[in-house]
Amino acid sequence: MWQPDPVVHIAIADDHPIVIQGLKNLLEGMPCFLVTGTFTTGGRLLNYLEQHTVDLLLLDISLPDGSGILFCREIRKKYPAIKIIAISNLGERSIITQMMQNGASGYLLKTAAAKDILDCMHKALNDEIPVFSAEIGEIMAKPEPDTLPALPDLTKREKQILLLLASGKKSAEIAAELFISPLTVKTHRATLLQKFGVNNIVSLVNRAKEYRFI
């Protein structure tokens, strides 16, 4: 069971400095918590984790250089001891579910009350998971609708082709830009449709946006 001594080292990753400052101000009044690193991109966070110990991470869902869901999954694989709590403006059930499936211990809305945030942090450190802010708890308590398939693993080439498809380019244009054959593009396109569980490009792009690949 977690105890307030020694000090818990906390990192915060959010693309809005004002949110980071607000969280720092909240935690500075708690002697058991020490904010040791703040980041506005996932890349800088990952670099920091290679050299520093972090006990609890407050992680935004949307960062300038990638999806918080994907960063969460990577961090969970490399550093399983870190407790990760998502903190976001997004309250869609599908996003919450994906974050939890990819290693988060909890999910908070940025509008959550200070007491709610602190309670969730203490519960996560005590392994009382999952932990949700009040609004998220209400969303997750409702009957579950049809859920999205699991977050797909994409190769580097598939990610390139997905972005180009989302920009409206045709197979021949993508082939010319990437110096590959149109047949190879069509093969990757079919694989993307299968991985995202859809049957046309419009649905593929919409689903990729839901997953924050785009």
LUMSE-793540 format. One record per residue (C-alpha): residue number from 1; residue in three letters; x negated, y, z negated. Coordinates in steps of 0.02 Angstrom, whole numbers, always signed. Example, Ala and Ser with C-alpha at 12.3 -4.5 7.8 and 13.67 -1.06 7.14 Angstrom:
BEGIN
i 1 aa ALA x -615 y -225 z -390
i 2 aa SER x -684 y -53 z -357
END
This chain:
BEGIN
i 1 aa MET x +0 y +0 z +0
i 2 aa TRP x -67 y +171 z +48
i 3 aa GLN x -124 y +285 z -92
i 4 aa PRO x -152 y +474 z -81
i 5 aa ASP x -336 y +454 z -127
i 6 aa PRO x -448 y +453 z -28
i 7 aa VAL x -398 y +592 z +87
i 8 aa VAL x -305 y +543 z +246
i 9 aa HIS x -389 y +607 z +404
i 10 aa ILE x -263 y +674 z +529
i 11 aa ALA x -277 y +721 z +712
i 12 aa ILE x -148 y +820 z +810
i 13 aa ALA x -128 y +818 z +1000
i 14 aa ASP x -4 y +941 z +1075
i 15 aa ASP x -10 y +1054 z +1227
i 16 aa HIS x +62 y +1201 z +1129
i 17 aa PRO x -62 y +1285 z +1010
i 18 aa ILE x +81 y +1361 z +911
i 19 aa VAL x +146 y +1186 z +870
i 20 aa ILE x -27 y +1131 z +816
i 21 aa GLN x -44 y +1284 z +704
i 22 aa GLY x +127 y +1254 z +628
i 23 aa LEU x +83 y +1075 z +585
i 24 aa LYS x -86 y +1128 z +515
i 25 aa ASN x -2 y +1257 z +404
i 26 aa LEU x +119 y +1125 z +340
i 27 aa LEU x -18 y +999 z +301
i 28 aa GLU x -139 y +1122 z +223
i 29 aa GLY x -26 y +1126 z +71
i 30 aa MET x -48 y +938 z +47
i 31 aa PRO x -213 y +895 z -40
i 32 aa CYS x -203 y +713 z +17
i 33 aa PHE x -201 y +764 z +201
i 34 aa LEU x -347 y +836 z +298
i 35 aa VAL x -327 y +891 z +480
i 36 aa THR x -496 y +848 z +556
i 37 aa GLY x -459 y +873 z +741
i 38 aa THR x -334 y +963 z +853
i 39 aa PHE x -320 y +940 z +1041
i 40 aa THR x -218 y +1007 z +1186
i 41 aa THR x -264 y +864 z +1304
i 42 aa GLY x -268 y +676 z +1289
i 43 aa GLY x -442 y +665 z +1363
i 44 aa ARG x -519 y +770 z +1226
i 45 aa LEU x -427 y +668 z +1096
i 46 aa LEU x -497 y +505 z +1166
i 47 aa ASN x -673 y +577 z +1166
i 48 aa TYR x -653 y +630 z +984
i 49 aa LEU x -591 y +459 z +929
i 50 aa GLU x -749 y +378 z +996
i 51 aa GLN x -852 y +469 z +864
i 52 aa HIS x -734 y +506 z +720
i 53 aa THR x -619 y +413 z +601
i 54 aa VAL x -435 y +456 z +608
i 55 aa ASP x -304 y +377 z +495
i 56 aa LEU x -148 y +458 z +567
i 57 aa LEU x -115 y +540 z +736
i 58 aa LEU x +27 y +658 z +779
i 59 aa LEU x +42 y +637 z +968
i 60 aa ASP x +145 y +739 z +1090
i 61 aa ILE x +238 y +644 z +1227
i 62 aa SER x +191 y +765 z +1367
i 63 aa LEU x +10 y +819 z +1384
i 64 aa PRO x -68 y +914 z +1531
i 65 aa ASP x -178 y +768 z +1581
i 66 aa GLY x -58 y +623 z +1559
i 67 aa SER x +86 y +539 z +1471
i 68 aa GLY x +81 y +523 z +1283
i 69 aa ILE x +155 y +350 z +1306
i 70 aa LEU x +2 y +293 z +1403
i 71 aa PHE x -119 y +378 z +1283
i 72 aa CYS x -28 y +293 z +1139
i 73 aa ARG x -48 y +123 z +1220
i 74 aa GLU x -234 y +151 z +1251
i 75 aa ILE x -266 y +213 z +1075
i 76 aa ARG x -169 y +68 z +999
i 77 aa LYS x -276 y -57 z +1095
i 78 aa LYS x -442 y +25 z +1049
i 79 aa TYR x -402 y +84 z +872
i 80 aa PRO x -264 y -26 z +800
i 81 aa ALA x -286 y +44 z +624
i 82 aa ILE x -230 y +219 z +674
i 83 aa LYS x -50 y +259 z +633
i 84 aa ILE x +26 y +353 z +780
i 85 aa ILE x +181 y +460 z +761
i 86 aa ALA x +254 y +538 z +918
i 87 aa ILE x +309 y +718 z +900
i 88 aa SER x +409 y +789 z +1043
i 89 aa ASN x +552 y +897 z +1106
i 90 aa LEU x +617 y +746 z +1202
i 91 aa GLY x +756 y +647 z +1121
i 92 aa GLU x +801 y +524 z +1259
i 93 aa ARG x +822 y +348 z +1192
i 94 aa SER x +724 y +272 z +1337
i 95 aa ILE x +572 y +381 z +1298
i 96 aa ILE x +582 y +343 z +1112
i 97 aa THR x +592 y +156 z +1149
i 98 aa GLN x +445 y +160 z +1267
i 99 aa MET x +339 y +254 z +1141
i 100 aa MET x +378 y +127 z +1006
i 101 aa GLN x +347 y -20 z +1123
i 102 aa ASN x +175 y +50 z +1161
i 103 aa GLY x +113 y +61 z +984
i 104 aa ALA x +190 y +211 z +896
i 105 aa SER x +235 y +193 z +713
i 106 aa GLY x +368 y +327 z +725
i 107 aa TYR x +447 y +468 z +822
i 108 aa LEU x +488 y +646 z +766
i 109 aa LEU x +571 y +792 z +850
i 110 aa LYS x +471 y +954 z +838
i 111 aa THR x +626 y +1034 z +762
i 112 aa ALA x +622 y +914 z +615
i 113 aa ALA x +620 y +989 z +441
i 114 aa ALA x +452 y +997 z +351
i 115 aa LYS x +511 y +873 z +219
i 116 aa ASP x +566 y +753 z +356
i 117 aa ILE x +395 y +761 z +439
i 118 aa LEU x +301 y +732 z +276
i 119 aa ASP x +417 y +589 z +224
i 120 aa CYS x +388 y +503 z +392
i 121 aa MET x +200 y +522 z +377
i 122 aa HIS x +199 y +445 z +203
i 123 aa LYS x +310 y +301 z +259
i 124 aa ALA x +201 y +265 z +411
i 125 aa LEU x +46 y +259 z +301
i 126 aa ASN x +138 y +138 z +187
i 127 aa ASP x +183 y +29 z +340
i 128 aa GLU x +368 y +68 z +319
i 129 aa ILE x +392 y +71 z +506
i 130 aa PRO x +472 y +121 z +618
i 131 aa VAL x +491 y +298 z +550
i 132 aa PHE x +606 y +425 z +630
i 133 aa SER x +657 y +604 z +595
i 134 aa ALA x +841 y +623 z +552
i 135 aa GLU x +898 y +664 z +730
i 136 aa ILE x +798 y +522 z +807
i 137 aa GLY x +865 y +401 z +677
i 138 aa GLU x +1042 y +447 z +730
i 139 aa ILE x +1001 y +420 z +914
i 140 aa MET x +923 y +250 z +881
i 141 aa ALA x +1067 y +196 z +768
i 142 aa LYS x +1193 y +212 z +910
i 143 aa PRO x +1239 y +59 z +1014
i 144 aa GLU x +1099 y +24 z +1137
i 145 aa PRO x +1138 y +55 z +1321
i 146 aa ASP x +1052 y -33 z +1465
i 147 aa THR x +866 y -10 z +1434
i 148 aa LEU x +724 y +24 z +1553
i 149 aa PRO x +603 y -115 z +1599
i 150 aa ALA x +437 y -118 z +1508
i 151 aa LEU x +310 y +14 z +1555
i 152 aa PRO x +219 y -55 z +1708
i 153 aa ASP x +31 y -72 z +1725
i 154 aa LEU x -27 y +18 z +1882
i 155 aa THR x -193 y +7 z +1971
i 156 aa LYS x -286 y +166 z +2018
i 157 aa ARG x -233 y +143 z +2200
i 158 aa GLU x -52 y +117 z +2151
i 159 aa LYS x -54 y +278 z +2050
i 160 aa GLN x -126 y +372 z +2201
i 161 aa ILE x +8 y +304 z +2317
i 162 aa LEU x +146 y +337 z +2190
i 163 aa LEU x +97 y +521 z +2179
i 164 aa LEU x +89 y +537 z +2368
i 165 aa LEU x +259 y +454 z +2388
i 166 aa ALA x +329 y +574 z +2258
i 167 aa SER x +262 y +719 z +2361
i 168 aa GLY x +367 y +660 z +2508
i 169 aa LYS x +231 y +584 z +2617
i 170 aa LYS x +265 y +438 z +2733
i 171 aa SER x +165 y +277 z +2742
i 172 aa ALA x +67 y +333 z +2896
i 173 aa GLU x +20 y +498 z +2813
i 174 aa ILE x -34 y +410 z +2654
i 175 aa ALA x -137 y +286 z +2753
i 176 aa ALA x -228 y +425 z +2844
i 177 aa GLU x -261 y +521 z +2683
i 178 aa LEU x -328 y +371 z +2588
i 179 aa PHE x -418 y +292 z +2738
i 180 aa ILE x -322 y +129 z +2725
i 181 aa SER x -204 y +40 z +2845
i 182 aa PRO x -16 y +77 z +2849
i 183 aa LEU x +12 y -107 z +2810
i 184 aa THR x -88 y -90 z +2649
i 185 aa VAL x +17 y +61 z +2600
i 186 aa LYS x +177 y -37 z +2633
i 187 aa THR x +112 y -180 z +2526
i 188 aa HIS x +72 y -63 z +2382
i 189 aa ARG x +241 y +22 z +2403
i 190 aa ALA x +331 y -146 z +2389
i 191 aa THR x +230 y -187 z +2233
i 192 aa LEU x +276 y -20 z +2155
i 193 aa LEU x +461 y -50 z +2187
i 194 aa GLN x +446 y -220 z +2105
i 195 aa LYS x +349 y -157 z +1954
i 196 aa PHE x +473 y -17 z +1920
i 197 aa GLY x +624 y -129 z +1951
i 198 aa VAL x +700 y -20 z +2089
i 199 aa ASN x +741 y -45 z +2273
i 200 aa ASN x +708 y +122 z +2357
i 201 aa ILE x +584 y +266 z +2351
i 202 aa VAL x +705 y +392 z +2276
i 203 aa SER x +739 y +276 z +2129
i 204 aa LEU x +554 y +239 z +2115
i 205 aa VAL x +511 y +423 z +2098
i 206 aa ASN x +651 y +453 z +1973
i 207 aa ARG x +598 y +304 z +1868
i 208 aa ALA x +416 y +358 z +1874
i 209 aa LYS x +468 y +529 z +1810
i 210 aa GLU x +563 y +449 z +1666
i 211 aa TYR x +405 y +355 z +1619
i 212 aa ARG x +303 y +516 z +1637
i 213 aa PHE x +190 y +444 z +1773
i 214 aa ILE x +235 y +600 z +1873
END
